[in-house]
Amino acid sequence: MSGHSKWATIKRKKGAADAKRGKVFTKLIREITVAAKLGGGDVNGNPRLRTAVAAAKAANMPNANIERAIAKGVGGLEGVTYEEITYEGFGPNGVALIIEVLTDNRNRAAAEVRSVLTKRGGSLGETNTVRPLFQHIGHMFVEKSAVDEDTLMMVVLDAGAEDIKEEDDQFEVITSLGGFHKVQDALTQAGIPFSDAAIAWVPISPVSVSGSAAESALKLIDALEELDDVQNVYANIDIADDELERLAQ
C-alpha cells in the first residue's frame, strides 16, 4: 500500500476510535469557526469551510453544532485570534512527526507540545528537519463501486489531479495543494461520491513499525492530539492492518 493510503488508513481507524472517546468534535468546531471567520459562512464560496463541514459530517457531528460553529465564526470570534503553526519533531524509535496547531497562544502551544514529546522520549526539531520526509498534498478516496476508472480519470485529471492510485477497493486521487478544491468540485459536479478528503502531510517512505514501537508511536500521537491546540499529527510510520486494528481500539 502506498505511503499516502497507508497513513490515511491509520488516521481513519484512529479517528473512528477517537470519535468514540469524544476527542474529535472540539477540534472540528474550531476549524469550522476559523474557516468561517477567514472566508465567510457560505460553504459554496469558502473551500476551506466546505472541507471542514464535510469532515464534521463524516464524524457524525449534528447539523446544529456545525451551524453554531459557522455562526460563531461569522460573528468574529470576539477577542480571540487563532494562529496556525506547524511543528516538526521526533518520537521514540526515530519516528518523524509533523504537528499542526491552531492556537490563540503560541507560547502555550509550543510548551505543551514540547512537554508531551519530552515525556515520551521525543523532541521538537528545527524547521525543515522533518518536512523532506513528507509530501504536502491533497487527496481523497473514491470507492471502486461508485465509478469506473476511465470515467474517474477523465474527471479528475481534467480538473488538475496529479495522480490516481488503485488501493484495494478504492481509488486514491492525489492533488497539489492548489488543485485540491478544484478536484473536489469536479467530483461533486460529476456526481461521484468521495471520502476522507484532506490536505495532509503524507510520508514519502513510511517506516514499518510493530509491537512496542507501534504502540508507543500511537500513544504519542494520541497524547499530542489530546492537546486542545493540536489539530492534526502526521507520522512516517507503517503499521500492519491487523495490528493497527488492535492498537486503535
Buried (B, 14 or more C-beta within 10 A) or exposed (E): BBBBBBBBBBBBBBBEBBBEEEBBBEBBBBBBBBBBBEBBBEBEEBBBBBBBBBBBEBBEBEEEBBEBBBEBBBEEBEEEEBEEBBBBBBBBBEBBBBBBBBBBEEEEBBEBBBEBBEEBEBEBBEEEEBBEBBBBBBBBBBEBEBBEEEEBBEBBBEBBBBBBBEBEEBBBBBBBEEBBBBBBBBBEEBEBEBBBBBBBBBBEEBBEBEEEBBBBBBBBBBBBBEBBBBBBBBBBBBBEEEBBEEBBE
